[in-house]
Amino acid sequence: MGVRELASAIKRVVDERIKREARAMRGTIQNGVFQSGSKSYPYKQAVECNTSSGSRVWALPSQNGDAVIVGA
């Protein structure tokens, strides 16, 4: 692998990470669902954090309509 190919691979990884981080939403757990603005999503946890009702968390929406909790 040459320097240009390596630089291109690194750029792709960094660009993908930036896209994922830009999609993260801040919201609240209410009645067993993640709510951000006017939208509600069932959720799954990717990290250990408090998910009791009223907890503020960060989540990534998934393609299947769920939210994945990624931080508190």
C-alpha atoms as one frame of an Amber mdcrd trajectory, in Angstrom:
protein
   0.000   0.000   0.000   1.428   3.321  -1.055   1.249   6.621   0.777  -1.665
   7.869  -1.333  -3.712   4.726  -0.713  -2.992   4.947   3.013  -4.008   8.627
   3.089  -7.198   7.793   1.188  -8.059   4.975   3.614  -7.481   7.225   6.635
  -9.641   9.958   5.091 -12.515   7.496   4.511 -12.388   6.324   8.132 -12.283
   9.871   9.517 -15.096  11.043   7.217 -17.307   8.113   8.271 -16.665   8.828
  11.957 -17.574  12.491  11.499 -20.828  11.481   9.768 -21.752   9.115  12.613
 -20.990  11.693  15.307 -23.002  14.352  13.473 -26.086  12.115  13.650 -25.991
  11.722  17.445 -29.008  13.359  19.094 -29.482  14.610  22.631 -32.747  13.552
  24.209 -34.558  12.244  27.263 -35.749   8.815  28.308 -39.510   9.051  28.975
 -41.818   6.106  29.646 -39.367   3.586  28.190 -38.626   5.415  24.927 -35.943
   7.865  23.788 -37.431  11.277  22.912 -35.645  13.980  20.961 -37.743  16.950
  19.982 -41.071  15.704  18.660 -39.741  12.229  17.754 -39.797   9.108  19.931
 -37.781   5.927  19.411 -37.615   2.574  21.181 -34.006   2.222  22.303 -31.130
  -0.171  22.893 -28.125   0.533  25.069 -24.557   0.448  23.756 -23.031   1.821
  26.961 -23.728   1.435  30.661 -25.636   4.527  31.781 -28.741   5.544  33.683
 -31.834   5.044  31.536 -34.493   5.719  34.126 -37.335   8.017  33.105 -36.117
  11.618  32.855 -32.475  10.742  32.122 -30.725  12.891  29.486 -28.737  10.789
  27.001 -27.060  10.845  23.573 -28.347   8.400  20.961 -27.814   7.458  17.343
 -30.929   6.700  15.316 -30.658   3.376  13.485 -32.055   2.397  10.099 -34.671
   0.106  11.684 -36.268   2.948  13.670 -34.612   2.265  17.027 -32.221   4.583
  18.838 -28.928   3.276  20.234 -27.904   4.989  23.480 -24.232   5.940  23.157
 -23.683   8.261  26.127 -25.155  10.140  29.023
